[in-house]
């Protein structure tokens, strides 16, 4: 037994040098692949991304961390009572409950998310706490609320008077049927005039944000109140890492907006990042991801909206959508309020 122990000890000691050398090479290689210092930039989905970008830029412009920037930016629409697809002003599900989803991800793969959380104004900040203070990635429902309250977040009623009024108007013609997209078929004021395409310009359900700081670190955030009048318990792509949001500091990041079910089916944001890893530009990667959805669901694609927004580690930005009307906001040292229309598969406006 003594001889066997000596043999094992000698073997381990003999192996230590090559193992340490390999670890050193791995560290050097990983460091070499990390982005070098670059020009800071933040991008986000839709027109309300302009105000969100400016809040993020208040941090990025001073040399701050991209992670802090995307959290600060996402909190802006979460507090905007006029925004009925994100945060406190969001429209409820068909049972009158406002439930929120959010995710956040850093350049090194660290991530956190919450889904179907109620009574908390800033789910993006709860998602960051999940990332930093738990061994988990995703907390949902009552468990997510319990964790938020333990972390010091305040419980409040998120159903605003405007959202409550819109919900009661919708109930006049709503048909409670557990079928796909029936929750948005009568979106708006309960009349044909108020109806809108799922994921469309007046029923986009997400703000997705990507930022790269002066040190080349990229982070992303995604937050939503989900589709108006959704079925109780429905969760879309926004809190799903790899669907609504994905960031890889060696390559870039991507986020999505629109009908989350279609994004989840294709692991959309992860797909966009992997296509960029293979050499596609952000625009090319977003377009290919959109076309995969269209090829698989050609008829359905004519009546829904999905859009992707991406930025690579060099700060190049691109986007693509199924329907005309998707736009994205770009903010950097040169211009803080740029709003750019995305190219799309179909060119007829639905707005």
N, C-alpha and C positions, 0 to 999 in steps of 0.2 A: 504493500500500500504506500509506504514511504517513497519507494522508487517511482511509483506512478504519479504521486504528487509532485515530485521533483521534475518529472518529465513534462507534466502539464504546465508547471510554473515556467520552465525553460521555454516551452513552446510559445506561451503568451508573451513573454519578454522578447522573444525573437521576432514575434509578429508586430510588436508595438511600433518599431521604427517605420516599417512600410505603411502601417495604418495611419500614423501621424503624418507621414509625408503625403499620403493620399488626401487626408483631411485638409492639409495645407493647400494642396492643389485645388481642391474643391472650393475652398474659401476664396482663393485667388480668382478662380474661374467665375464664381458667382459674382464677385465684386466687379470683374471686368464686364459682365453682362448687364450690370445695373446702369440705368440711364445716367449720362453725364449731366452736368449743370445745363439748364436750358432756360428759355424764356417762359415765364409763367403764363398759363392760360386756363380758362374755365369755360366749359360749354354745357348747355342744358336744353332740354326739350321744350318746345312751344313758346309762345310769346311771353308768358309770365316767367319764363326763364331769365328774361332781361333783369328784372329786379332781384331775382335769386343770385344771378351772376355777380351783380354789383355788391351784394352782401359778402359773397365769397371773395371778391376782389379786395375788399377792405382788409382781408387777411393775407391773401396772396401777394398783393402789391407791396406789403411790408416785409416780404420774405418769409411769411408763415408757412406752416405745414398744409399740404393739400387736404389732409384728412379733416383738419379743423375748418378749412374753407368750405368743403362740400357739406359738412354738417350745418354750418352757419347759413349757407345758401339754401339748403332744403328747408330750414326752419321758417323761411320767409313765406312761401306759399302755404305752409302748414298753419300759419297764423292769419292768413288772409281770408276774411269772412266772405269775400266776394268770389273766391275760388271754390266752386262746388264739386271739384274732383280731387282735391287734396286737403287733408287736414281738417281743422275745426269747422270750416265752412262746407265740408263735403256732404253730399246727399246721402241719406241712409239706405239700408237695405229695405226689402219689401215689407219687413216687419217693423220698420221705424228705428232700427239700431244703427248708429254711426260706428263702423268698424274700420280701423286703419291698418295699413301694412307698410313696412319700410325695411330697407336693407342698406348696409354700408360696407365698403371693402377697401382695404389699403393695398399698397403696391406689393407687399410681401405675402399676400394671400390671407391675411387676417381679415375676418369678416363676422358680422353679426346681423340678426334680423328679428323682427317681430311680425306676427300676422294675426289678423282678426282681434286686435287689441282695442278695447273701448275705454273712454273716459280720460284719455291722455292726449294732450294737445300736440306733443312733439314725439311721435314714434321714432323719428330718425335718431334722436338722442338716446332713447331706450335701446335701439338697435346697437348703438355704439357701446353702451354699457354691457350689453350681452357679449359683444366682442371682447371687451377689455376685462370684464369681471366674472365671467363664467367660462366653463370648459365647453360650452355649447355654441352652436351657430344660430339656431332658430328657436324662439319661444312663441307660443300661440295662446290666444284666448285668455281665459282666466289666469292661467299660469303667467302669461306675459304681463297682465295687469298687476298681479301679486308682486312680481319682481320689480316692476316700475315703482310701485308704492313703497316697497322696501328700500329702493334707491333714492327716495325722497321726492319723486314726481307727485304732483298734486292731482287728485281726482276731480273731474269736472264734467258737467253736462256738455256734450259736443253737438247736440241737435239744436241748431240755431233757429230763430223764428222763421227766417226765409226758407231754410231747408225743410222745416216742419210744414210750412204752408205748401211748398212744392210737393211734398210727400202726400199730403191730404188731397191735393188736386189730382195727382197720379192715381190715387186709390179709386177715384170715381169711375175710371174706365179700365183699371188693371184687372187682369185675369191671372189668378194665382195658379200657375201651371209650372211644374218643375221641368221645363224644357230649356234647351240651350238658347241663350240670348233673349228669352221671353222677358227677362228683367229689364231690358232696355228697349223693348219694342215700342213702348209708349212713353219714351223719354220726353221730358219737358212738361207741358201744361195739360197733358191728357188728350190732346187733339192731334190730328194729322200734321198740322203746322208745327207742332212742338216736337215731333218725332225727329230722330237723328240717327245716323249710321253708328252702330257700335264701334267705339274707339275713334269716332270722328271729331271734327273741330270743336263741337259743343259738348262732346261727351268723351273727351280724352281723359284718361283716368290716372295719369302719372306725371310727376316731374322726375326725370332722370338727369343726373349731373356728373360730369367728369372734370377733374382738375389736375393740372401738373404744376408743381411749384418750382421755384428758382433752382432747387437742388435736383430736379429731375424726378422727384417722387410723384407718382400718380395715385389718386384715390377716386372713389366714386360713391354716389348715394342715389337712392331711389325711394320715393315716398308717395303714397296714394290713399284715397278713401275708397278706391275701387269703383266699379261700375255702379251707376245709380240704379236703385231698386233691385240689386242683385239678390239672389237667394241667400237666406241666412246661412252663414258659415262658408260662403264662397270666398276663395282666396285666388288671386290672379298671379301674375308673374313677378310683380314688384319685389316681394320679399324672398324670392327664390334665387339664391346665388347660382349663376350660370344661365338663368332665364332672363329676369328683368335687369340684372346687373352682373358684370364680371370685369375684374381688373387683374392684369398680370404686369408687374413692373418691368419685365423684360421685353414686353411686346406693346401693350397699350390697354385700353379699356373700351367697353361698350355698354350701352343701356338701351332700353326699349320703351315703347309706349303703344297704346292701343289695346286690342283684345288679348288679354293675357293668356287665355287658353291656347291660342295659336303659337304664342312665343314659347310656352312651356313645352308643347309637343315637339319643338325643334331645338330645345336648349339654346335659344336664340343668341343671347349675348356671348355665351361661351363660344358658339359657332363663329361669330364675327371675329372674336379675338384670335381663334385658331386659324381663321383664314388670313388674318393679318400676319400671323406667325409664319405662314407659308409664303408671304411676300405680297399679298394684296394690299392696296391702299385702303384707308378707312372707307372711302366711298365704294370701292369695288367689293369690299367685304360685306358692307351693309346691303348692297344690291343683291349679291349672291344669296345672302340669308333670306331676304324678302322673296326672291324668286323660288327658293325651295318651298316656302309656304304656298305660294301661288300654284306651283306645279302639283303639289300634293292636294290642294283644296281649291281648285280653279273656280268652281261655281261659288263656293263660300267667300272666296277672296273678292268677289264683285260687290259684296255688301258689308264688308268690314274694313277696318283700318288697323294696320300695324306699321310702325316705323322704327328704324334703328338709327342710333347716333353713336359714332365711334371717334376715338382719338388715339393715335399711336404715340410711342414714346418720344418721337421727335416733335410732337405738338401738332401734327397734321390732322385735320378734321374732315369727316365725311358723314353723309347720311343718305338714307333711301327709305321710301315708304310704298305701301300698296296704292293708296289713294292720294290724289292731289290735295294739298292743303296743309300738310305737315310742315312745320318750320322749327328752326332751332336757333338758339341765341349763343353768341360767341363774345367773350370778353378777354382782353389782354391789355398791355400797356398802351397800345395804339388807339384802341376803341373799346369802350365799355358797354355799348348798347346795340351792337350789331344783331340783326335778326335776318336769318337767311332761309329762303324757301327751299325745301328739299325736292329733289327729283322723285318721280314716282312711276309705278307701272301704268296706272290709269291716269289720264290727264283731265278728266271731267271733274269740275269742282263739286263737292258735296255740301259746301258751307252755304 
